[in-house]
Amino acid sequence: MGGISEGGSTDMTTIKRRNCSCSKEDFLPEKSFRNWTSYGNALSQTLTRFQDRLLTRSLDDTELNEVRARSHHEMKRNLTWWDLIWFGIGAVIGAGIFVLTGLEAKTEAGPAVVLSYVVSGISAMLSVFCYTEFAVEIPVAGGSFAYLRVELGDFVAFIAAGNILLEYVIGGAAVARSWTSYFATLLNHKPDDFRIIIHGISPDYGHLDPIAVAVITIICIVAIISTKGTSRFNYIASIIHAIVIVFIIIAGLTKADTKNYSNFTPFGARGIFKASAVLFFAYVGFDAVSTMAEETKNPGRDIPIGLVGAMSITTFVYCIMAITLCLMQPYTEIDPDAPFSVAFEKVGMKWAKYIVAFGALKGMTTVLLVSAVGQARYLTHIARTHMAPPWLAQVHDKTGTPINATIVMLVATAIIAFFTDLTILSNLLSISTLFIFMLVAVALLVRRYYVTGVTSESHRNRLITYLVLILGSSIATAAYWAASKHGWIAYVITVPIWFLATLGLKLFVPQARDPKLWGVPLVPWLPSASIAINIFLLGSIDGKSFMRFGVWTALLLIYYFFMGLHASYDTAKEADENRAGDPAKWKAVEEGNGTSRPEYSMGGDENGVKVSNATM
């Protein structure tokens, strides 16, 4: 077991750096990048440094105090559970339900699309439980990136971080393009009437969308101004959105025709799960709420109520709306671009389509807004670790928001939204999201069952064995599902292996840590089920999306081995030297230069045993 290897510069003049600073020190302040000779020496040590970073785990206290202090100013803690519920609703109910419901009902699931939402909702709720325990105990802006650094180490956290950023950029781009579709419907036009069509290139990338870029630009300005102001805007917009949803359900059911449900599962079970994997996009966004934990007044109370409450409401609404749509129209006649608006027009309520389009625009606007807030906070915490340029970690002293990170993320979102088709975006988004949620569930099991100095070597080895069996059996089940359309023999083997591995973890590995304030119930069953269902849904996504996912991961690795690895390594070693050389100076940084809050310090286990940063 190794000692802690995490940290950052403790220079107090650095902490007081101006917000507008934009020098080399803001982007590449580490020793490895001082000159070409230093960089060459760093590259020659890549393997040694990678071994160090691969096995290094962070500490709760490191994330809560030292890493958070690198933003130079503290985010304002002014959110309650009420804010979080509305943030959760605003973050989730948008393009997924208003656009993808029609697309998946028509092409993959038929009226059984409601079951697809149930499957996706169960998966999302399991992930919500896992996220909630982490967010309560490690309430920082880094969300899942911070959780994975603490439990699975720097390298896994970085790969997840890259996919988290991809998730937000793609999700925002998809919603922005859907915004254009409903805006066109509101004006009695087709979406392409507002797009620039470039002939001669693939239609997946040749329908340029300037309206999406304009919407993202406005959202960026709002997100920069104030988190509490954003919350108020989201609250008002979400209430209007909720009223429109109630109207859609009530008015739509008055035009219901049960004959449209006569062929409930035209594409069979495979279609239901295939649609479910894509419709998981409709639940993306709740993890943005966990990034607001640092700005929450009482994380132990507010986060569980906010996250679980928002997801419960969202799942119920999705199912009712999916039922309503498929009762209004035969699934073969559903419009894939603006299904609800067109459905009302087809049943003789043309006037209602304008209300629906307005409500959809409101919903997608709040999704974009909450996404902008969440993605900036993810990038802020990643930059705090120097895996991204520390310039992106700066928090403005007046607004209390990460302006630099917000602008960079939304510029990337606008570029993707300008070029890329919704179908490509939704599939690729689902892969990144399911992958991250699976890792968070694994991290939760590690958190509960492995504590350095508490867990014996034999129990650690059993934990690793059972985790390998859980992951292996889940992957085998998903692979067999993807490869075999009618077979069932493999499930007789893989499912019992998953069950027995989870049971073995329950019976033969004692928990090394109990949650302090709020914990996932039925551990290890719920986290293990989250792993299995997330991996299973991955098996329902098309191969081209996996190829794009592979290309993105390869680009992440190139950046990591040439830049991120050396920056984070230098930052960690500098912190070690500061701790050893000047404890008083280290204490100042550990306390965030006077901005640390005592309730954030949660570095011990339930027995008072300090959880050291160590290799497994």
C-alpha positions, 0 to 999 in steps of 0.5 A: 500500500502506497502513501497519498500521492495527490495535491497541488501548488500551495503558493498563496499568491497563486490562490489570489490570481486574477480571474482574467489571468491568461498566461502560460502559468494558467495553462501549463504551470507544471515542471514538466512543461517549463521547457522542451528539455523538461518535457523530454525528461517527462516523456522518458518517465511516462511508464513510471509515472503511469504506474504511479497514477494508475494505482493512486487513489485520492482521499475524501478530504483531498477532494473536499479541501485541497482540490477545491481550494485550487479554484481560488474562490468558493462557489456560493452555497445557496441551493436547497432540496427544492432547488435540486428537485427542480434542477433535476426535472429541468435537467432531464425532461427535454429532447428525450421525451419530446423527440426520441419517444416518437423515433423509437416508437416508430422504428424500434419498440412500437407502443411498447416504448413505455416498457423501454422507458421503464427499463431505462428508468430502473437503470437510471434510478439504480444509478441515482442511488449510487450517485446520491451516497457519493454526493452526500459524502463527497459534496464537490463540483466534480461529481462522478469524476471526484468519486472515481478518483477516490475509489478507482484511482486517477487513470480510471477517473480520467477516462471517465472524465473524458466521457463525462465531458463527451456526454455533456457536449453531445447531450447539449448538442442533441437538445439544441438541434431538437430545439430547432425542430420544435421551433420550426413546428411552432412556426409551421415549418420543417426543421430543415427550413431553418438549417443550411443544407450542404450537398455533397457530404453525408446528411449526418453532418451536412444539415448545419443548424445556426439556431442551435448555436444561437440558443447555446450562446444565450444559455451560456450567458445566463449560466455565467451570471449566477447559479441561484439566478439560474435556479430561479429561472429554471424553477419558473420555466419548469413550472410552465413546462409541468403545466404543458405536460399535464395538458398534453396528457389530459388532452391527449388521452381524450383522443385515445384510441385503444385500437392503436395498442392492438399490436403492443410489441411489433418488434418484440423484446429485442426492440424494447431493449434496443429502444431502451438503450437509446431512450436512456438519453431521456434520463441523462442530466440527473448527474448534473445535480450531483455536481451542484453538491458543493453549492448545496446548503445541507448535502446530507438532506438536500441531495437524497431528496433532490435526486431521488425525488426528481428521478421518481417524478421524471420516470412517472411522467415519461411513462404516462406521456409515452402511453398517451402518444401511442394511444393518439396515433398508430405507431407507424404514423408517428412523426420522428421530429416533433411527435407530440405536436404532429399527433395533436394535429392529426387528431384534429387539435391543430391549435394544441400543437402550438402549446405542445411546441411551446412546452417542448421549447421550454423543457429543452431550454431548461435542459440546456441551462442545467446541462451548462451548469453541470458540465462547467462544474465537472470541467472545473474539478477536472482542471483542479487536478491539472488533468486539464489546464488549471485556467479552467478551474478558476471561479469568478470572485463576484459571480461565484461561477466557473466562467472559463469552463462554462464558455469552453464547454458551450463553445464545444457544444455549439460546434457539435450542434452546428454539424451533427445529426440527432440520431448519431448524437443520441446513440453515442451519448447513451454509450458514454452515460451507461459506461460512466454509470457502470463505473460509479456502481463499481466504485460504490462497491469498492467504497463499501468493501475496501478501506486501507488499513481495515480490509484484510488482504484476503477480503480484498482479494475476494472483493476483486474476484467477485467484482471480476465475476460480476463484470464478466458475467454482465459483459457476457450476457450483453455480448450474447444478447447482441450476437444471438437474436434467438438463443438463450443457453448462455443466459442459463450460465451468465445470470447465475454467475452474476447472482452467485458472485453478488451473493458471495460478496454479500456473505463472504466479504464484510463491509469496511465502511458504513455511510455516515449520513445516507447510504444505498439500501440493499448493498451489494444487490442494488449496485451490482444490479446497476452494473448488470443493467447498464452493461446489458443496455450497452449490448443493444447499441449499434456497432458504429456508435461503439466505433465512434466511442473507441475513436474518442477514447483513443484521443483521450489516451493520446492527450493523457499520455502526452499532457494530462499524466505529466501535469497531474503527476507533477501536481501530486508530487509538488503537494507531497513536497509541500506537506513534508517541507512546510506543514503550516503552509500546507495547512493553509491550502488544506483549509482553502485559504480560509474558505474551508467549511468544517462540515465538508471534512469527512475523511475517516471511516465509521470507526474513526479510521483514517482512509489513506490514499493508497494503491489497492 
